[in-house]
Amino acid sequence: MVRYLLKFSYIGTQYRGLQKQISDSFIRDTDSIQGALETALLTVSPKSLIRPVLTLSSRTDAGVHALGNTAHVELENKHNTIYNSIIVKKFVNRYFSKCGHTIRLLDCTPVTNDFHSRYSCKSRTYLYRFMVPKIPEEQRISLPEAIHTYHLRSYNFDVDRARRGTQLFMGTKDFTTFSARAVTDRKIQYVRALQAFTLEEAQPLMPFDPLSKNFTYWHFTCKARSFLYNQVRRMVGALITLGLGGITEKDITVMLQVPSHYNWNPRITPVPPNGLHLLNVEYDPDELRRCTILEQQEEKPRSEEQMRELQLEEQKQELQLKK
């Protein structure tokens, strides 16, 4: 049995979220990204002797996108060989294309068992994208922007004020007020340390679209080792409300200084999920290098007969995917 670090991207619009909603591992839950990935791994040849179950590094909600999320999974085949990354990506992505999934497996790296996709993570970077109309009440937007960008209805947005507000969140703070209420009895540590929080002007996704000139585009980028549930969307919601003049910097300071789920300012609405993108999950490069199983360490098929069997299995799998 070998552990593999998976890196994958997705457009989260059509899914109920990253995590599986069905606890029974024998029921396929392809309405979640985790469930779709686990189902796709079942198509890899030679077939794994153990059912793929992902351990996720960073959970995202329904409608949230990712350019580079990660997870690890254990796989084992009857030849006791390590799967080739190119072959795994080929089968998994072919399944996604065939079934209309907006998910792509970017990398599959064999790692030692002491590497953990979640606990070995050093930081996570999120981006929140939104657009501000130049023309009052402009409602016409392109489809890609509707999927990836929050459309701010008001054109009276003070960017400099919102940018100054990002500094209120920097450093180690108790973010209880900026997290959704937990639905579990598990004790939660609400103290988090933001490493970066910026607001920068961005570009339209389709600059040749005639509608794109009617808006300005902006990115909030936030980096920390970990985030609380809904923390980024609540912080961005507070900053956008600040930029619109709905609250003051003092209001945000009070929510941080008196951390409580009951201290959330009712004038603030958490921003919708479609503008949120998980950009990357970062690991210590030296640790990842140490834990990566190199090509020369991989076990090879021991005979020509095994090689022929592997080729036959791959051909059979390709035929099944084309049906």
C-alpha positions as CSV (number, residue, x, y, z in Angstrom):
1,M,0.0,0.0,0.0
2,V,1.4,3.4,-1.1
3,R,0.3,6.9,-0.2
4,Y,-0.2,9.5,-3.0
5,L,-0.4,13.2,-2.7
6,L,-3.0,14.5,-5.1
7,K,-3.3,18.1,-6.4
8,F,-6.5,19.0,-8.2
9,S,-8.6,22.0,-9.4
10,Y,-12.3,22.4,-9.8
11,I,-15.1,24.8,-10.6
12,G,-17.4,24.2,-7.6
13,T,-20.7,25.6,-9.0
14,Q,-22.4,22.2,-9.6
15,Y,-21.2,20.5,-6.4
16,R,-22.5,20.3,-2.9
17,G,-19.0,21.1,-1.6
18,L,-15.7,19.3,-1.4
19,Q,-16.4,16.8,1.4
20,K,-18.6,13.8,0.8
21,Q,-22.1,14.0,2.3
22,I,-22.6,10.2,2.4
23,S,-20.7,8.4,5.2
24,D,-21.1,4.9,3.6
25,S,-17.9,4.4,1.6
26,F,-19.6,1.9,-0.7
27,I,-22.2,4.5,-1.9
28,R,-20.8,6.8,-4.7
29,D,-21.4,10.4,-3.9
30,T,-20.5,12.2,-7.2
31,D,-22.4,15.3,-6.2
32,S,-19.4,16.2,-4.0
33,I,-15.8,16.8,-5.3
34,Q,-14.4,14.2,-2.9
35,G,-16.9,11.6,-4.0
36,A,-16.3,12.3,-7.7
37,L,-12.5,12.0,-7.2
38,E,-12.8,8.7,-5.3
39,T,-15.1,7.3,-8.1
40,A,-12.6,8.4,-10.7
41,L,-9.8,6.7,-9.0
42,L,-11.7,3.4,-9.3
43,T,-11.2,3.6,-13.1
44,V,-7.4,3.5,-12.8
45,S,-5.7,0.4,-14.2
46,P,-4.5,-1.9,-12.6
47,K,-7.5,-1.6,-10.2
48,S,-6.6,-0.8,-6.6
49,L,-7.2,-3.6,-4.2
50,I,-8.4,-1.1,-1.5
51,R,-11.2,1.4,-2.1
52,P,-9.8,4.9,-2.5
53,V,-10.7,7.2,0.4
54,L,-9.4,10.8,0.3
55,T,-7.9,12.6,3.3
56,L,-8.6,16.3,2.5
57,S,-6.2,19.1,3.2
58,S,-8.7,22.0,2.9
59,R,-12.4,21.8,2.8
60,T,-14.4,24.2,0.6
61,D,-18.1,24.9,0.6
62,A,-20.7,24.5,-2.1
63,G,-20.0,26.9,-5.0
64,V,-16.4,27.6,-4.0
65,H,-13.6,27.0,-6.6
66,A,-10.0,25.8,-6.4
67,L,-7.0,26.2,-8.6
68,G,-4.8,24.0,-6.4
69,N,-6.4,21.9,-3.6
70,T,-4.8,18.7,-2.2
71,A,-5.5,15.4,-0.6
72,H,-3.8,12.1,0.0
73,V,-5.0,8.6,-0.7
74,E,-3.7,5.1,-0.2
75,L,-3.7,2.7,-3.2
76,E,-2.5,-0.8,-3.8
77,N,-2.5,-3.1,-6.8
78,K,-2.0,-6.8,-7.3
79,H,1.5,-6.3,-8.8
80,N,2.7,-4.4,-5.7
81,T,3.9,-1.6,-8.0
82,I,3.7,2.2,-7.6
83,Y,1.2,3.9,-10.0
84,N,2.7,6.1,-12.6
85,S,1.5,9.7,-12.2
86,I,0.9,10.2,-15.9
87,I,-1.2,7.1,-16.1
88,V,-3.3,8.0,-13.0
89,K,-4.0,11.5,-14.4
90,K,-4.9,10.0,-17.8
91,F,-7.6,7.7,-16.4
92,V,-9.0,10.1,-13.8
93,N,-9.2,13.1,-16.1
94,R,-10.7,10.9,-18.9
95,Y,-13.4,9.9,-16.5
96,F,-14.1,13.5,-15.5
97,S,-14.3,14.6,-19.2
98,K,-16.6,11.7,-20.1
99,C,-19.0,12.4,-17.2
100,G,-19.0,16.2,-17.5
101,H,-17.3,16.9,-14.2
102,T,-15.6,20.3,-13.8
103,I,-12.7,18.7,-11.9
104,R,-9.1,18.0,-13.1
105,L,-6.4,16.0,-11.4
106,L,-3.2,18.1,-11.8
107,D,-0.6,15.8,-10.1
108,C,-0.3,12.5,-8.3
109,T,2.9,12.1,-6.3
110,P,3.9,8.9,-4.3
111,V,4.9,9.9,-0.8
112,T,6.0,8.2,2.4
113,N,3.4,7.5,5.1
114,D,4.7,10.2,7.4
115,F,3.5,12.9,4.9
116,H,0.0,14.1,5.6
117,S,-1.9,16.4,3.2
118,R,-3.5,18.3,6.0
119,Y,-1.1,18.3,8.9
120,S,2.0,18.8,6.8
121,C,0.5,21.9,5.3
122,K,2.3,25.2,6.0
123,S,-0.2,27.7,4.6
124,R,-3.3,28.1,2.4
125,T,-4.0,31.0,0.1
126,Y,-7.5,32.1,-0.9
127,L,-8.5,34.7,-3.4
128,Y,-11.9,36.5,-3.5
129,R,-12.8,38.1,-6.8
130,F,-15.5,40.8,-7.2
131,M,-16.5,43.4,-9.7
132,V,-17.8,47.0,-9.3
133,P,-20.0,48.6,-11.9
134,K,-18.8,51.9,-13.5
135,I,-22.4,52.6,-14.6
136,P,-25.1,52.7,-11.9
137,E,-27.2,49.6,-11.7
138,E,-25.3,47.8,-14.5
139,Q,-26.7,44.3,-14.5
140,R,-25.3,42.7,-17.7
141,I,-22.3,40.5,-17.1
142,S,-20.6,37.6,-19.0
143,L,-21.2,34.0,-18.0
144,P,-17.5,33.4,-16.9
145,E,-17.8,36.4,-14.6
146,A,-21.1,35.2,-13.2
147,I,-19.4,31.9,-12.3
148,H,-16.2,33.2,-10.8
149,T,-16.9,36.8,-9.7
150,Y,-19.2,38.5,-7.1
151,H,-21.1,41.2,-8.8
152,L,-21.3,44.2,-6.5
153,R,-24.5,46.1,-7.4
154,S,-23.4,49.5,-6.1
155,Y,-20.8,51.6,-7.9
156,N,-20.1,53.7,-4.8
157,F,-17.2,51.6,-3.4
158,D,-14.2,53.1,-1.6
159,V,-11.3,50.9,-2.5
160,D,-8.8,52.7,-0.4
161,R,-11.0,52.4,2.7
162,A,-11.5,48.7,2.2
163,R,-7.7,48.3,1.6
164,R,-6.9,50.0,4.8
165,G,-9.4,47.7,6.6
166,T,-7.4,44.6,5.6
167,Q,-4.8,45.6,8.2
168,L,-7.3,45.3,11.0
169,F,-7.2,41.5,10.5
170,M,-3.5,41.0,10.3
171,G,-1.6,39.1,13.0
172,T,-2.8,36.6,15.6
173,K,-6.4,37.2,16.6
174,D,-9.5,35.5,17.9
175,F,-11.8,35.2,14.9
176,T,-14.9,33.7,16.7
177,T,-17.1,36.6,15.4
178,F,-15.9,35.9,11.8
179,S,-16.7,32.2,11.8
180,A,-19.9,30.3,11.3
181,R,-21.4,28.7,14.4
182,A,-20.1,25.1,14.8
183,V,-22.6,22.2,14.4
184,T,-20.4,19.8,16.3
185,D,-19.4,19.4,20.0
186,R,-15.8,19.3,19.1
187,K,-13.7,22.0,20.8
188,I,-12.6,24.6,18.2
189,Q,-9.6,26.8,18.4
190,Y,-10.7,30.2,17.1
191,V,-7.3,31.9,17.3
192,R,-5.7,32.3,13.8
193,A,-2.8,34.2,12.4
194,L,-3.1,35.9,9.1
195,Q,0.2,36.1,7.2
196,A,-1.1,38.3,4.4
197,F,-4.3,40.1,3.4
198,T,-4.3,42.4,0.3
199,L,-6.7,44.1,-2.0
200,E,-5.5,44.7,-5.6
201,E,-7.0,45.6,-8.9
202,A,-7.5,42.7,-11.3
203,Q,-8.4,42.2,-15.0
204,P,-11.6,40.9,-16.6
205,L,-11.7,37.2,-17.4
206,M,-12.7,38.0,-21.0
207,P,-11.3,41.4,-21.9
208,F,-12.6,41.2,-25.4
209,D,-16.2,41.0,-24.1
210,P,-17.8,44.4,-24.7
211,L,-19.5,44.2,-21.3
212,S,-16.2,44.0,-19.5
213,K,-15.4,47.7,-19.9
214,N,-18.4,48.5,-17.7
215,F,-16.8,47.2,-14.5
216,T,-13.6,47.4,-12.5
217,Y,-12.3,44.1,-11.1
218,W,-10.7,43.4,-7.7
219,H,-9.0,40.6,-5.8
220,F,-8.8,40.1,-2.0
221,T,-5.9,37.7,-1.4
222,C,-5.6,36.1,2.1
223,K,-2.9,33.7,3.4
224,A,-2.7,31.8,6.7
225,R,-1.8,28.4,7.9
226,S,-5.5,27.6,8.4
227,F,-8.9,29.3,8.4
228,L,-12.2,28.8,10.2
229,Y,-15.4,27.8,8.6
230,N,-16.7,30.8,6.5
231,Q,-13.9,33.1,7.9
232,V,-12.7,34.4,4.5
233,R,-16.2,35.1,3.2
234,R,-17.1,36.9,6.5
235,M,-14.0,39.0,6.5
236,V,-14.4,40.0,2.9
237,G,-18.1,40.8,3.6
238,A,-17.1,43.1,6.4
239,L,-14.5,44.9,4.2
240,I,-16.9,45.3,1.3
241,T,-19.5,46.8,3.7
242,L,-16.7,49.1,5.0
243,G,-15.9,50.2,1.5
244,L,-19.6,50.9,0.8
245,G,-19.9,53.0,4.0
246,G,-22.2,50.6,5.8
247,I,-19.9,50.2,8.8
248,T,-16.7,51.9,10.2
249,E,-13.3,50.5,11.1
250,K,-14.3,50.8,14.7
251,D,-17.2,48.3,14.1
252,I,-14.7,45.7,12.8
253,T,-12.3,46.4,15.7
254,V,-15.2,45.8,18.2
255,M,-16.0,42.4,16.5
256,L,-12.3,41.4,16.8
257,Q,-11.9,42.7,20.4
258,V,-15.1,41.1,21.7
259,P,-15.0,37.7,19.9
260,S,-18.4,36.1,20.0
261,H,-20.9,34.6,17.6
262,Y,-23.4,37.0,19.1
263,N,-21.3,40.0,18.2
264,W,-21.7,39.8,14.4
265,N,-22.8,43.1,13.0
266,P,-26.2,42.6,11.3
267,R,-25.4,45.3,8.7
268,I,-22.7,42.9,7.2
269,T,-23.6,40.0,4.9
270,P,-21.0,37.3,4.2
271,V,-20.2,37.4,0.5
272,P,-21.5,34.6,-1.8
273,P,-19.3,31.6,-2.5
274,N,-18.8,32.0,-6.3
275,G,-16.1,34.6,-5.9
276,L,-14.0,32.5,-3.6
277,H,-11.0,30.5,-5.0
278,L,-8.5,28.3,-3.1
279,L,-5.4,29.3,-4.9
280,N,-2.9,26.9,-3.4
281,V,-2.0,24.7,-0.4
282,E,1.7,25.2,0.4
283,Y,4.1,22.7,1.9
284,D,7.6,22.9,3.1
285,P,9.6,22.1,-0.1
286,D,12.4,20.3,1.8
287,E,9.9,18.1,3.6
288,L,8.0,17.3,0.5
289,R,11.2,16.5,-1.3
290,R,12.3,14.2,1.6
291,C,8.9,12.4,1.6
292,T,8.6,12.0,-2.2
293,I,9.2,8.5,-3.4
294,L,11.6,8.9,-6.3
295,E,11.3,7.0,-9.6
296,Q,14.3,4.8,-8.8
297,Q,12.7,3.8,-5.6
298,E,9.6,2.5,-7.4
299,E,9.0,-1.2,-7.7
300,K,8.9,-2.3,-11.3
301,P,7.0,-5.3,-12.8
302,R,9.2,-8.3,-12.3
303,S,8.5,-10.1,-15.6
304,E,7.4,-9.7,-19.2
305,E,4.2,-11.5,-18.3
306,Q,3.4,-8.8,-15.7
307,M,4.1,-6.1,-18.3
308,R,1.8,-7.8,-20.8
309,E,-0.9,-8.1,-18.2
310,L,-0.6,-4.4,-17.3
311,Q,-0.9,-3.4,-21.0
312,L,-4.0,-5.6,-21.4
313,E,-5.6,-4.1,-18.3
314,E,-5.0,-0.6,-19.6
315,Q,-6.4,-1.5,-23.0
316,K,-9.5,-3.0,-21.4
317,Q,-9.9,0.1,-19.2
318,E,-9.6,2.4,-22.3
319,L,-12.3,0.5,-24.1
320,Q,-14.6,0.7,-21.0
321,L,-14.2,4.5,-20.8
322,K,-15.1,4.9,-24.5
323,K,-18.4,3.1,-24.1
